[in-house]
Amino acid sequence: MRTRLCLWYVVGYLTVTGLALAVAPRASLQLMLSTVDYGEIMPRWVAMMSLALAAIISQTLRHRITVLYPLGFFMPAGMLVGFLGLYAQSRDPLFLAVFGVVALGVVLTGTSLLFDLAHRRSTGGEAIKE
């Protein structure tokens, strides 16, 4: 259950940033501390990808497909390296801001996965009641 709640945080930031980038790409990037003009096309493409990923994760949560919950940790955790690489190449603080938001989700989800795993082991495989 803890992991489920933490994954809703991921859905939340993907949905909010996706909608913001789709509706007002330049203003959204400015709010996310960007110092580079990415135009309007690429941010809107990122918006579509963010909204699609939010929909997939929310449906995974809605249908309680628990076997996929660890992906909510491993995929963003891997992306953290990419955000640092993009920052190193561009020096755009946007990537540090995104890193911070995603890192919080990784920490919360990772910690929740460990707690849920420990609970299942201590109860002989029984999941936490929701």
Buried (B, 14 or more C-beta within 10 A) or exposed (E): EBBBEBBEBBBEBBBBBBBBBBEBBBEBBEEBBBEEEBEEEEBBEBBEEBBEBBBBBBEBBEEEEEEBBBBBBEBBBEBBEEBEEBBEEBEBBBBBBBBEBBBBBBEBBBBBBEBBEEBEEEEEEEEEEE
